[in-house]
Amino acid sequence: MQYRKDKSGNDLSVLGYGCMRFSKKGNSIDIDKAEKEIMAAFKAGVNYFDTAYIYPGSEAALGEIVERNGIRQKINIATKLPQYLIKNRQGLDKYFNEELSRLRTDYVDYYLMHHLTDVEMWENLKKVGIIEWIAHKKKSGQIRNIGFSYHGNSDNFVKILEDYDWDFCQIQYNYLDENTQAGVIGLKAAAAKGIPVIIMEPLRGGKLVNMLPEKAKRLIKNDPKGWSPARWAFGWLYNQPEVTVVLSGMNSLKMVRENCKTANMIQAGSFTGEDFVLLEKVKRIIRKNEKVGCTGCRYCMPCPKGVDIPGTFACWNTMYTEKRFDAYKQYLQTVGLTKEPAFASQCIECGKCEKHCPQSIPIRRKLKEADRDLRPLPVKIAINVGRRFMYRKKKSCKH
């Protein structure tokens, strides 16, 4: 197993165990099966285990398995504060203490503010006293490293990154999402500050493995390396020294063994020109049905009216290369639920963006088409409800 350093110089396995997708037995987690898989990963050198408050049964299952096998001092547990449920300072302690109880531990190695999509969410946490709360928990030893997981655009990611002395962060990143969400811009920004980056969704929820177009599967199968689609996706990430840990939601021993083997064999900087050419071909096949040739370069930004042009186009392309539900979900996270509205309907057709677009995209016309596709009435309703919930006024902390 390869290891890369965290901010304090501790070794983290480049493969992390994502505990969201444990197998079920009836309506509950199959604890015995999960134990076999977790212990196989542990014995292969995996020392980073990621869970969250809202993953049903996950924290409790992980806590039970760790306690059964007496490995608490030999691993790192990462879990997350459900910041979207926090209304006041008391809520911080309530959820954190519940998580400690589920995990059967008295400290968390890596604690994240869960699912930030906008800098305003971080500002709301600051209003209820999160800065002081973190300082207290770190001083007491109950939290050893503090970070955040992120699903918004790169601009807001960088703002959050620069607003606090974070120990680590977590982003969605893979060879198809290089220029969406925090993307490579966020990865490089974190690395420049010496902040370790944990990667989620390295396989795009399986889309870069089982759901690849047949032509892409054949291309990979015929490559002399003989790698699986999953190995190519993980390898692309391990090749980048800025990547610290790559999470995988493993739920079979076969998956554990293959992923551990990949994590042991692919070093940073080991990809060849031919390797990159192959993945570019795969991406072109995947994106054959894209609606607009936006590369996410962001030369069109900032829009004077706040429209997230590359974010909108990324979601629109997802709608035609994957599933509509995936596109709507991505749109909610990256465009629809930002504090400052970023909808295409805000466009006043000034044309400033088109003057800077290297791809010569007719942005004004395409934005109208994208908005019609991405915001049917049910999605508009969902966005309105979500915005009211996320940006409701929260009670201030009382000391």
Residue pairs with C-beta under 8 A, 6 or more apart in sequence:
1 13
1 14
1 15
1 44
1 45
1 46
1 260
1 263
1 264
2 13
2 14
2 238
2 263
2 264
2 267
3 11
3 12
3 13
3 14
3 45
4 11
4 12
4 14
4 196
4 243
4 244
4 245
5 11
5 12
5 196
5 244
6 12
6 145
6 167
6 168
6 196
6 244
7 145
7 167
7 168
7 194
7 195
7 196
8 145
8 167
11 47
12 47
12 48
12 76
12 196
12 244
12 245
13 45
13 46
13 47
13 48
13 245
13 263
14 238
14 243
14 244
14 245
14 246
14 263
15 41
15 46
15 48
15 234
15 245
15 246
15 248
15 259
15 260
15 262
15 263
16 46
16 48
16 49
16 50
16 78
16 198
16 245
16 246
16 247
16 248
17 38
17 41
17 46
17 48
17 49
17 50
17 247
17 248
17 250
18 50
18 200
18 247
18 248
18 249
18 250
19 49
19 50
19 51
19 55
19 58
19 61
19 62
19 249
20 50
20 51
20 52
20 55
20 58
20 249
21 249
21 250
21 251
22 29
22 30
22 33
22 34
22 57
22 58
22 61
22 251
23 29
23 30
23 33
23 34
23 251
23 252
24 30
25 33
28 57
29 57
29 58
29 61
31 61
31 64
31 65
33 251
34 61
34 65
34 251
35 65
35 68
35 69
36 253
37 250
37 251
37 252
37 253
37 256
38 49
38 62
38 65
39 65
39 69
40 253
40 256
40 257
41 250
41 256
41 260
42 69
42 71
42 74
42 75
44 256
44 257
44 260
45 260
45 264
46 260
47 74
47 75
47 76
48 75
48 76
48 78
48 110
48 198
48 245
48 247
49 62
49 66
49 75
49 76
49 77
49 78
50 78
50 79
50 110
50 198
50 247
51 58
51 59
51 62
51 77
51 78
51 79
51 80
51 103
52 58
52 59
52 79
52 80
52 82
52 114
53 59
53 79
53 80
53 81
53 82
53 95
53 98
53 99
53 114
54 82
54 114
59 79
59 99
59 102
59 103
60 102
60 103
62 77
62 103
63 102
63 103
63 104
63 105
64 104
66 72
66 75
66 77
66 103
66 104
66 105
67 104
72 105
75 109
76 109
76 110
77 103
77 105
77 108
77 109
77 110
78 108
78 109
78 110
78 111
78 112
78 198
79 99
79 103
79 108
79 110
79 111
79 112
80 111
80 112
80 113
80 114
80 115
80 149
81 92
81 95
81 96
81 111
81 112
81 113
81 114
82 95
82 114
83 113
83 114
83 115
83 116
83 121
83 124
83 125
84 114
84 115
84 121
84 389
84 390
85 91
85 95
86 92
86 95
86 124
86 125
86 128
86 394
87 128
87 394
87 395
88 128
88 394
88 395
88 396
88 397
88 398
89 128
89 129
89 133
89 397
89 398
89 399
91 128
92 128
92 129
92 130
92 133
93 133
96 111
96 137
96 142
99 108
100 106
100 107
100 108
100 142
106 142
107 141
107 142
107 143
107 144
108 142
108 143
108 144
109 144
109 145
110 144
110 145
110 147
110 167
110 168
110 198
111 137
111 143
111 145
111 146
111 147
112 146
112 147
112 148
112 149
112 170
113 121
113 122
113 125
113 130
113 147
113 148
113 149
114 148
114 149
115 149
115 150
115 151
116 122
116 148
116 149
116 150
116 151
116 152
116 160
117 150
117 151
117 152
117 156
117 333
117 334
117 337
117 338
118 152
118 156
118 337
118 338
118 339
119 156
119 159
119 160
119 163
119 339
120 338
120 339
120 340
120 391
121 339
121 390
122 148
122 160
122 163
122 164
124 391
124 394
127 394
127 396
127 397
128 394
128 395
128 396
128 397
129 396
129 397
129 399
131 164
132 397
134 143
134 146
137 143
138 144
138 146
145 167
145 168
146 166
146 167
146 168
147 166
147 167
147 168
147 169
147 170
147 198
148 160
148 166
148 169
148 170
149 169
149 170
149 171
149 198
149 200
150 157
150 160
150 169
150 170
150 171
150 172
150 181
150 182
150 186
151 172
151 181
151 333
151 334
152 181
152 182
152 333
152 334
152 338
153 181
153 182
153 308
153 310
153 311
153 334
153 335
153 338
154 181
154 182
154 183
154 185
154 186
154 189
154 298
155 301
155 302
156 338
157 171
157 181
157 182
157 185
157 186
157 189
158 185
158 186
158 189
161 169
161 186
161 189
161 190
161 193
161 195
162 193
166 195
167 195
167 196
168 195
168 196
168 197
168 198
168 244
169 186
169 190
169 195
169 196
169 197
169 198
170 197
170 198
170 199
170 200
170 247
171 181
171 182
171 183
171 186
171 187
171 197
171 198
171 199
171 200
172 181
172 182
172 199
172 200
172 201
173 181
173 182
173 183
173 184
173 187
173 197
173 199
173 200
173 201
173 202
173 237
173 243
174 199
174 201
174 202
174 203
174 204
174 208
174 233
174 236
174 237
175 208
175 232
175 233
175 236
175 279
175 282
175 283
176 204
176 207
176 208
176 283
176 286
177 183
177 201
177 204
178 184
178 296
179 185
179 295
179 296
179 297
179 310
179 314
180 296
180 310
180 311
180 314
180 330
180 334
181 333
181 334
183 296
185 298
186 197
187 197
187 240
187 242
187 243
188 242
190 196
190 197
190 242
191 197
191 241
191 242
196 244
196 245
197 242
197 243
197 244
198 244
198 245
198 246
198 247
199 237
199 243
199 245
199 246
199 247
200 247
202 208
202 233
202 234
202 237
202 246
202 247
202 248
203 209
203 230
203 233
203 248
205 326
207 322
208 229
208 230
208 232
208 233
209 228
209 229
209 230
209 233
211 322
212 220
212 229
212 282
212 286
213 285
213 286
213 288
215 285
216 229
216 281
216 282
216 285
216 286
217 229
219 278
219 281
219 282
219 285
220 227
220 228
220 229
220 232
220 278
220 282
223 278
225 275
227 235
228 258
230 258
230 259
230 262
231 258
231 262
231 266
232 278
232 279
232 282
234 246
234 248
234 259
234 262
234 263
234 266
235 262
235 266
235 271
235 275
236 271
236 279
237 243
237 246
238 246
238 262
238 263
238 266
238 267
238 268
239 266
239 267
239 268
239 269
239 270
239 271
239 275
240 268
241 268
241 269
246 263
248 255
248 259
250 256
250 259
286 321
287 317
287 321
288 321
289 320
289 321
290 317
290 320
290 321
291 313
291 316
291 317
291 319
291 320
291 366
291 369
291 370
291 373
292 313
292 316
292 317
292 361
292 366
292 370
293 359
293 361
294 309
294 310
294 313
294 314
294 317
294 359
294 361
295 358
295 359
296 310
296 314
297 310
297 358
298 310
299 356
299 357
299 358
300 309
300 310
300 353
300 354
300 356
300 357
300 363
301 308
301 309
301 310
301 353
303 309
303 346
303 347
303 352
303 353
304 348
304 350
304 352
305 346
305 347
305 348
305 350
306 340
306 341
306 342
306 346
307 342
307 343
307 344
307 346
307 347
307 367
308 334
308 335
308 338
308 342
309 344
309 353
309 363
309 367
311 334
311 335
311 342
312 331
312 335
312 342
312 343
312 344
312 367
312 370
312 371
312 374
313 366
313 370
314 330
314 334
315 327
315 330
315 331
315 334
315 335
315 370
315 374
316 327
316 369
316 370
316 373
316 374
318 326
318 327
318 330
319 326
319 327
319 328
319 373
319 374
327 374
328 374
328 379
328 382
331 374
331 375
331 379
332 379
332 382
332 383
332 386
335 342
335 343
336 343
336 379
336 382
336 383
336 386
336 387
337 383
337 386
337 387
337 390
339 391
343 371
343 375
344 367
344 368
344 370
344 371
344 374
345 371
345 375
347 364
347 367
347 368
349 364
351 364
353 363
353 364
354 360
354 361
354 362
354 363
354 364
357 363
375 383
